[in-house]
Amino acid sequence: MKKKLQAVLAALAILAGAFPATAKTTVFVSVLPQKFFAEQVGGERVEISVLVEKNRDPHTFEPLPAQMAALSRADGYLSIGLPFEESLLPRVRQLNPSLRIFPADLGIEKIRGKDEEHHGHTHEHGHAHNHGGNDPHVWNGIREARTIAENTCTALAELDPEGAEYFGRNLGNFLKRLDALDGEFRELFRGREGAAFLVFHPAWGYLAREYGLEEVAIEVDGKEPKAADMAAVITEAKRRGVKVVFVSPQFSGRSAEIIARSIGAAVEAVNPLSEEWEENLRTVARAIAEAAR
């Protein structure tokens, strides 16, 4: 009997090797925070690749030939509304007409840039001080993260209908975590509504909008500010009592450091494209709240 059982197990092992496990659904996303969201929802059923990898800048991004080749074999692509996608998507469709493309930012109310004279104005709380077009950094807000996660779940369920229930459970668990994070932030910013913080490049406008904060950018149309611009920023920052200036690895922090010294503010290095999305957003929120005391 024992020998017979061993023979059956051996036969099953051979059969298992002959029929490999179901292949994962292959999905591309634009930036690393999207990978975080897709992993929370997709779990073990999805293989996720990122176009704008670590230490690359989405503002100047151009896909590598190897990435285009991989895209041509992928099942789906989750876009997020970044400018480079406008020229990329038609090329991708030519390479892979069957590729399913899903806008992960669908339904998000975008923050519009201000077509106004730079600095020296009173701005509405919760609005990034940028110019022209929409603020694309939608992943840096909790409300927007919910929408991205929900859109991701819908997309994955279309690509892998058998996994729809699994994706739905994962989404539910993730949304509970987002609710808890939102509660944590509301307590953190209680009594700090209207607090301003400086950034070189505006990437935290959605966080600011949700909690009644004001993000003020140092850059002018994506470039280093001139002397007159810096003087205006310093004047406004002193008036507002700004105590923290955020810099990111994608941009030079020279002018931010000069301004920080002039107003006696701390310089905080944060990455708006971090794959560790949850902890990264918590770090930024705590730094803003601490400086607003």
Secondary structure, 3 states (H helix, E strand, C coil): CHHHHHHHHHHHHHHHHHCCCCCCEEEEEEEHHHHHHHHHHHHHHEEEEEEECCCCCCCCCCCCHHHHHHHCCCCEEEECCCCHHHHHHHHHHHHCCCCEEEECCCCCCCCECCCCCCCCCCCCCCCECCCCCECCCHHHCHHHHHHHHHHHHHHHHHHCHHHHHHHHHHHHHHHHHHHHHHHHHHHHCCCCCCCEEEECCCCCHHHHHHHCCEEEECCECCECCCHHHHHHHHHHHHHHCCCEEEECCCCCCHHHHHHHHHHCCEEEECCCCCCCHHHHHHHHHHHHHHHCC
